[in-house]
């Protein structure tokens, strides 16, 4: 399994990379959304999961997520945010994507999840939900 992590905050990227490696998953981080998108476009099937820091100054709005989903609509995504502003909740509710937000929980959601900072407590649970399998099966 290969995770892509996109955030302008290197410490966030490194921490998520460490958490992924502890679960036996290969992870690569990108601090430039354009470089991440290029890597994704070159081999979308290489990435099992994409983690995007939506409140990063370099990731404006939903442009990166939209471009990733244009390449492969069923991309598994985890949206990293300090909190879920109403604008984010509205977009994800309309798209039936948010599987963790209590206000937007939708049984049809299987592609996108929120990971709220501080995320050390919820990382394994959110990744497990996003991948649709138990953590034991992550490294397989």
PEHU-V725359 format. One record per pair of residues at least 24 apart in sequence whose ideal C-beta (glycine too) atoms are under 6 Angstrom apart, sorted by the first residue. I is the first residue (numbers start at 1). J is the second residue. Records with the same first field share a line. If there is no record, write none. Layout:
# PEHU-V725359
I->J + J
This chain:
# PEHU-V725359
1->25 + 48
2->26 + 46 + 47 + 48
3->27 + 49
4->47 + 50
5->29 + 51
6->30 + 33 + 36 + 52
7->53 + 56
8->56 + 58
19->123
23->138
24->138 + 139
25->138
33->58 + 59 + 64
37->67
40->68
41->71
44->71 + 72
49->76 + 130
50->75 + 77
51->78 + 80
52->79
53->80
54->79 + 81
55->81
74->111
76->111 + 130
77->112
78->113 + 115 + 126 + 130
79->114
80->115
82->117
84->114
